[in-house]
Amino acid sequence: MSNNRAFPRFPLTLDVSVTVAGQGVQVCRVRDYCAGGIFLLYGDHARIVADGSDIAIQFTNADSPSDSYQLVGQVARSLEHGM
């Protein structure tokens, strides 16, 4: 089985808050990332986010909790268990 991805993926485990316009905030976990995007696993009681939705991902540096970051983007593909 070959991997035809445009970019190599790198595993990562990071809990994040995801803000979706019109849906509020939900907790997700980053499973992996690459130059083309991030795969987020939905947390408990999550609402499925539609393809094309604008999102903001917020997280803090575990070693320095006062350092917080936000990434903005658009959902390319939503699945039952993540996006």
C-alpha positions, 0 to 999 in steps of 0.5 A: 500500500503506497502513501500518495500524500503531497506532504509527509505527516508527523504524529503529534498529541496536543489538546486544543480548543476549536472555535467554529463560527455559529457553533461555539467552542469545542475541545479536540486533540491534534493527531498529526500535522503536515505542511498541508494541514492538521488532523483534529480528533473530536472530543467527547460530545463534539459536534461534527463540523461541516467541510468549508467551515472557518475555524480557529484553533487555540492552544497554550505552551505546556512549558509556559502556560502564559504563551498562547497561540491561535491558528485560523483555517478552513475545514478541508474534510470532516469525518465522523471522528475528526476533521 
